[in-house]
Amino acid sequence: MDVVTEILQFSKAPEGCVLAIGVFDGLHRGHRAIMSRAKEAADAGGHEFLVMSFSPGPREFFTGNDEGFYLLTTDEFIGELEKLGVDRLLLIPFDRALRETRAGDFLDGIIHKHLDARALVVGEDFAFGVGREGSIEFVRHRSTDIGLELIVVDELVVDELPVRSTTIREMIHGGQIEQANMLLGYEFHVSGEVIKGSGIGKSIDSPTANIIWPGSKVKPRRGVYAVIAEINGNNYPAVANFGVRPTFDDITPEERFEIHIIDFDPGDLINNTIRTKLLAFIRDEKKFPSVGELSARIAQDIQEANAIIQSRTADERR
């Protein structure tokens, strides 16, 4: 999949494109329904499947930061789109010029003429242009004149819950990982390079691989999780803690993600990348009266995590 980062660098495909536009934060099940419909239309018409999204996105433009907001990092987002069969990604900055572009100019000049879109696939809450004047009805009214097919995908509802990024973020903040994963359609995950830790885990027979949580990625509730650690393409059951290790007062209170891989000798994982999938929240992080009590609780955490992972594996085999 090719990635183009400036509209002026984009060369339209001779066969035209089917275009999906959105922030698509998280590429959750609702977003995937849009992608699926766009892929279907592109294949049926022999067109290119093009996605337009934004980096930096609207949040950075309006608030000045993206701290702890996104469900996927940019690299993860690109990787997931590749799996969905996208031919090209137009990943452009949401800036003042784009914000001040009138809806008619954007639709006629960019979507129609520059991208040569034959169909536009969007969610039911889609709007663009100054003051969000480019509503669904606006596009529907103008689309006939420019030969553009408009495909609107209804909001997806799962177990009576609308599938929305805002809802998923709230679930992750609250430790409701299993519910968040249900709406995402995949396990919420984080990837990072292993850094040198303080050695505390090893000293209490629970060695950990430590990564720094990406600044732009949604932070989970502080506490202990059952996780799957992926190393060099292999999956391992693990237990992880996100937090500041409050039992150790002399440790700098910097949030870290510490992963203890069950029945696995971590060896020298420094500088290796671990992709960790969060499966279930086990307990809140807490300050223990002694290192011994912490060690005993970690042993219990490992048992609980193992039971959760084994149960999940058994369910998948049925």
C-alpha positions in Angstrom: 0.0 0.0 0.0 1.4 3.4 -1.0 1.2 6.3 1.4 0.9 9.9 0.0 1.3 12.7 2.5 0.5 15.8 0.3 -2.5 16.3 -1.9 -0.3 17.9 -4.6 1.8 14.8 -4.7 -1.2 12.6 -5.5 -1.5 11.4 -9.0 -5.0 10.0 -9.8 -5.4 6.5 -11.0 -6.5 6.1 -14.6 -9.4 3.9 -13.5 -10.6 6.4 -10.9 -11.1 5.6 -7.3 -13.6 4.7 -4.6 -12.8 7.0 -1.7 -13.4 6.6 2.0 -12.7 9.7 4.1 -12.4 10.0 7.9 -10.2 10.2 10.9 -10.9 6.5 11.5 -9.3 6.5 14.9 -8.9 2.9 15.9 -10.3 1.3 12.8 -13.0 -0.2 15.0 -15.8 -2.4 13.7 -17.8 0.6 12.5 -14.8 1.9 10.5 -14.2 -1.6 9.1 -17.8 -1.7 7.9 -17.0 1.5 5.9 -13.8 0.0 4.6 -15.5 -3.2 3.6 -18.2 -1.4 1.7 -15.6 0.8 -0.1 -13.5 -2.3 -1.0 -16.6 -4.0 -2.4 -17.5 -1.0 -4.5 -13.9 -0.6 -5.8 -13.6 -4.2 -6.8 -17.1 -4.2 -8.5 -16.2 -1.2 -10.6 -12.5 -1.9 -11.2 -11.5 1.2 -9.4 -8.6 2.0 -7.0 -9.5 1.8 -3.3 -8.3 5.0 -1.7 -8.5 6.1 1.9 -8.1 9.8 2.9 -7.2 10.5 6.6 -5.3 13.0 8.6 -2.0 13.3 10.4 -1.7 15.5 12.4 -5.5 15.2 12.9 -8.2 17.6 13.8 -7.6 17.2 17.5 -4.0 18.5 17.3 -5.2 21.4 15.2 -7.9 22.5 17.7 -6.3 21.6 21.0 -2.6 21.7 20.2 -1.8 18.2 21.4 -2.7 14.6 20.9 -1.6 13.2 24.3 -3.3 9.9 25.2 -6.0 10.2 22.5 -5.5 7.8 19.7 -6.5 4.1 19.7 -3.8 3.4 17.1 -0.5 5.1 16.5 0.1 6.2 12.9 2.3 3.2 12.1 -0.3 0.8 13.6 -3.0 2.6 11.6 -1.1 2.2 8.3 -0.4 -1.5 9.1 -4.1 -2.2 9.8 -5.2 -0.5 6.5 -2.8 -2.7 4.6 -4.6 -5.7 5.9 -7.9 -4.3 4.7 -6.8 -4.2 1.1 -6.4 -0.5 0.7 -4.5 0.4 -2.5 -3.4 3.9 -1.4 -3.6 6.0 1.7 -3.7 9.8 1.4 -2.6 10.8 4.8 -2.6 14.6 4.9 -2.3 17.2 7.7 -5.5 18.8 9.0 -4.4 22.4 8.9 -5.8 25.9 8.6 -6.0 25.8 4.8 -8.0 22.6 4.9 -10.2 23.8 7.7 -11.0 27.0 5.7 -11.8 25.2 2.4 -15.4 25.5 1.5 -17.3 22.3 1.1 -18.1 22.9 -2.6 -14.5 23.6 -3.4 -13.4 20.4 -1.6 -16.0 18.3 -3.2 -15.6 19.6 -6.8 -11.9 20.5 -6.8 -10.3 17.8 -4.7 -12.7 14.8 -4.5 -14.0 15.0 -8.0 -11.3 16.6 -10.2 -8.0 15.9 -8.4 -8.8 12.4 -7.0 -11.2 11.4 -9.7 -13.5 9.7 -7.1 -16.3 7.7 -8.7 -17.8 6.8 -5.3 -17.5 8.3 -1.9 -18.1 6.0 1.1 -18.6 7.7 4.5 -20.3 7.1 7.9 -23.6 8.7 8.7 -22.1 11.4 10.8 -19.7 12.6 8.1 -19.4 16.3 7.4 -16.6 18.5 6.0 -15.7 22.1 5.0 -16.2 25.4 6.9 -18.7 25.0 9.6 -19.2 21.4 8.6 -21.3 22.7 5.7 -20.5 19.6 3.7 -23.2 17.4 5.2 -24.5 14.2 3.8 -27.4 16.1 2.2 -25.0 18.6 0.7 -23.0 15.8 -1.0 -26.2 14.0 -2.1 -27.5 17.1 -3.7 -24.2 17.9 -5.6 -23.2 14.3 -6.4 -25.5 13.8 -9.4 -23.9 16.9 -11.2 -20.4 15.5 -10.9 -21.2 11.8 -11.4 -20.3 10.8 -7.9 -22.0 7.9 -6.2 -22.5 8.5 -2.5 -22.6 5.5 -0.2 -23.5 6.1 3.5 -22.8 3.4 6.0 -25.1 3.4 9.0 -23.6 3.5 12.5 -22.8 0.0 13.7 -24.4 -1.2 17.0 -23.1 -4.2 18.9 -24.9 -5.6 22.0 -27.0 -2.4 22.0 -23.9 -0.2 22.1 -23.1 2.2 19.2 -19.6 1.5 18.0 -17.8 4.8 18.6 -14.2 5.7 19.3 -15.2 7.9 22.2 -17.0 5.0 23.9 -14.0 2.7 23.3 -11.6 5.2 24.8 -13.8 5.5 27.9 -13.8 1.8 28.3 -10.0 1.5 28.0 -9.6 4.4 30.6 -11.9 2.4 32.9 -10.2 -1.0 32.5 -13.1 -2.4 30.5 -10.7 -4.1 28.1 -12.9 -7.0 27.1 -15.8 -4.7 26.2 -13.5 -2.3 24.3 -12.1 -5.3 22.3 -15.6 -6.4 21.4 -16.3 -3.0 19.8 -12.9 -2.7 18.3 -13.2 -6.1 16.6 -9.6 -7.0 17.7 -7.5 -6.8 20.9 -6.4 -3.4 21.9 -2.6 -3.5 21.7 0.6 -1.6 22.1 4.0 -2.0 20.5 7.3 -0.7 21.8 11.0 -1.3 22.0 12.2 -3.0 25.2 14.2 -0.6 27.4 16.4 -1.3 30.4 14.4 -1.4 33.6 15.4 -1.0 37.2 15.8 -4.8 37.7 13.2 -4.9 40.5 11.1 -7.6 38.7 14.1 -9.9 38.4 15.0 -9.4 42.0 11.6 -10.8 43.1 11.6 -13.7 40.5 9.2 -11.9 38.1 11.5 -10.4 35.4 9.8 -8.0 33.1 10.3 -6.5 29.7 9.6 -2.7 29.9 8.4 -0.4 27.2 7.4 3.3 27.3 3.8 3.8 26.4 3.4 5.9 23.2 2.5 9.4 24.1 -0.4 9.8 21.6 -2.0 6.4 22.4 -4.9 6.0 24.8 -3.7 5.0 28.2 -5.4 2.1 30.0 -6.4 2.2 33.7 -3.4 1.8 35.9 -3.3 -1.8 37.0 -2.6 -5.4 36.1 -3.7 -7.1 32.9 -3.8 -10.5 31.3 -2.0 -10.1 27.9 -0.5 -11.8 25.0 3.1 -10.8 24.1 4.2 -11.2 20.5 7.9 -11.5 20.0 9.4 -12.2 16.6 6.1 -13.5 15.4 5.5 -15.9 18.3 2.8 -15.4 20.9 3.3 -15.9 24.7 1.0 -15.7 27.6 1.9 -12.8 29.9 0.8 -10.5 32.7 1.5 -6.8 32.5 1.3 -3.8 34.7 0.7 -0.2 33.6 1.5 2.3 36.2 4.2 3.8 38.4 5.1 1.0 40.9 3.9 2.7 44.0 5.4 0.1 46.4 8.8 1.5 45.6 8.9 5.1 46.8 12.4 5.7 45.3 11.2 5.0 41.7 10.6 8.0 39.5 6.8 8.1 39.0 6.9 7.7 35.2 4.2 5.5 33.8 5.6 2.3 32.3 4.2 -0.8 30.8 5.9 -3.8 32.3 5.4 -7.3 30.8 6.1 -10.5 32.6 6.1 -13.4 30.1 4.8 -16.5 31.8 7.3 -19.5 31.7 9.6 -17.7 29.4 13.2 -16.7 29.9 13.4 -13.1 28.6 17.1 -13.3 28.1 18.3 -10.2 26.4 15.2 -8.5 24.9 16.6 -5.0 25.2 16.1 -3.2 21.9 13.7 -5.9 20.6 10.1 -4.9 19.8 7.2 -6.5 21.7 3.6 -6.2 20.5 1.3 -6.7 23.5 -2.4 -7.5 23.2 -4.5 -6.6 26.3 -7.1 -9.2 27.0 -8.6 -8.5 30.5 -8.1 -6.2 33.5 -7.2 -8.2 36.7 -6.8 -5.5 39.4 -5.8 -1.9 40.2 -2.3 -1.0 40.9 -1.7 -0.5 44.6 1.0 0.2 47.2 1.8 -3.0 49.2 3.1 -2.8 52.7 6.1 -4.9 51.8 8.0 -6.4 48.8 7.1 -9.8 50.1 3.3 -9.1 49.9 3.8 -7.6 46.4 5.7 -10.7 45.3 2.9 -13.0 46.6 0.3 -10.9 44.8 2.2 -11.0 41.6 2.2 -14.8 41.8 -1.6 -14.7 42.1 -1.8 -12.3 39.2 0.2 -14.7 37.0 -2.2 -17.5 37.9 -5.2 -15.4 37.1 -3.7 -14.2 33.8 -2.8 -17.8 32.8 -6.4 -19.0 33.6 -7.9 -16.2 31.5 -5.6 -16.9 28.6 -6.1 -20.6 28.7 -9.9 -20.1 28.8 -9.7 -17.8 25.8 -7.5 -20.3 23.9 -10.0 -23.1 24.6 -12.9 -20.9 23.4 -11.1 -20.2 20.1 -10.5 -23.9 19.5 -14.2 -24.8 19.8 
